[in-house]
Amino acid sequence: MRPMKIRLDEITRHRDEVLPLGDIQGDWLIIPDARRKDYEATFRRIRGLGDLVEVFAKPIAKAIDSVAGSNLSECGGCAKRRDALNRVKF
C-alpha cells in the first residue's frame, strides 16, 4: 500500500485528531501505511454505494492477492468504479 495523501483544506472535521496521524508536507497530510487503518477506521465515512461495496470487496481482493500474487486491492479501475457508484443515489 502507498501512504495516504489528504489535502489539508479538506480536513474539516476532527482536525485535531487527524493531524497527529501523519506528517504535513506542503498542502498535504501524508498518513503512512502503519497509521492508514487508524484513519480509515475512525474517520472515513460511507459516501455512497461505491464505498459500501468497497467495504465488502476490498477484503476479498486482498485474499485473492495473497493467493494469486496479484494486485487487485490497489487496482486503479476499482477506484474509478467506486467513484462512479458513489454518484448513484440510493
C-alpha positions in Angstrom: 0.0 0.0 0.0 1.0 3.6 -0.6 0.8 6.3 2.0 -2.5 8.2 2.1 -2.4 11.8 0.9 -5.2 14.2 2.1 -5.3 17.9 1.3 -5.2 19.9 4.4 -8.1 22.1 3.3 -10.3 19.0 3.0 -9.8 18.1 6.7 -12.6 20.0 8.4 -14.0 17.6 11.0 -11.8 16.0 13.8 -8.8 18.1 12.6 -7.1 17.8 16.0 -7.4 14.0 15.9 -6.4 13.6 12.2 -3.3 15.7 12.0 -1.2 13.6 14.5 -1.7 10.6 12.3 0.7 11.8 9.7 3.2 14.4 8.5 2.4 17.7 6.9 4.2 18.2 3.5 3.2 21.5 1.8 -0.6 21.4 1.5 -0.9 17.7 2.1 -1.2 15.4 5.2 0.7 12.2 4.4 -0.5 9.3 6.5 1.9 6.3 6.4 0.7 2.8 5.9 1.0 1.9 9.6 -1.5 4.6 10.5 -3.8 4.3 7.5 -6.1 1.8 9.1 -6.4 4.0 12.2 -7.6 6.9 9.9 -9.9 4.7 7.8 -11.5 3.0 10.8 -12.1 6.3 12.7 -12.7 9.0 10.1 -13.7 7.5 6.8 -17.4 7.6 6.2 -19.6 5.8 3.7 -20.4 8.4 1.0 -22.4 6.2 -1.3 -22.9 2.8 -2.8 -19.3 2.5 -4.1 -17.9 2.9 -0.5 -20.4 0.3 0.7 -19.4 -2.2 -2.0 -15.7 -1.5 -1.2 -16.2 -2.5 2.4 -17.0 -6.0 1.3 -14.9 -6.2 -1.9 -11.6 -5.0 -0.5 -11.0 -7.9 1.9 -11.9 -10.3 -0.9 -9.5 -8.6 -3.3 -6.7 -8.8 -0.6 -7.4 -12.5 -0.1 -7.1 -13.1 -3.9 -3.9 -11.0 -3.9 -2.3 -13.2 -1.2 -3.2 -16.4 -3.0 -2.7 -15.4 -6.7 0.1 -12.9 -6.2 -1.9 -10.2 -8.0 -2.6 -6.6 -7.0 -6.4 -6.3 -7.1 -6.7 -4.5 -3.8 -4.8 -1.5 -5.2 -6.4 -1.5 -8.7 -7.0 1.9 -10.2 -10.1 0.6 -12.0 -11.6 -0.3 -8.7 -11.3 3.3 -7.5 -12.9 4.5 -10.7 -15.8 2.1 -10.3 -16.2 3.1 -6.6 -16.4 6.7 -7.5 -18.9 6.0 -10.2 -21.1 4.0 -7.8 -20.8 6.8 -5.2 -22.6 9.1 -7.7 -25.5 6.7 -7.7 -28.2 7.8 -5.3 -29.8 5.0 -3.3 
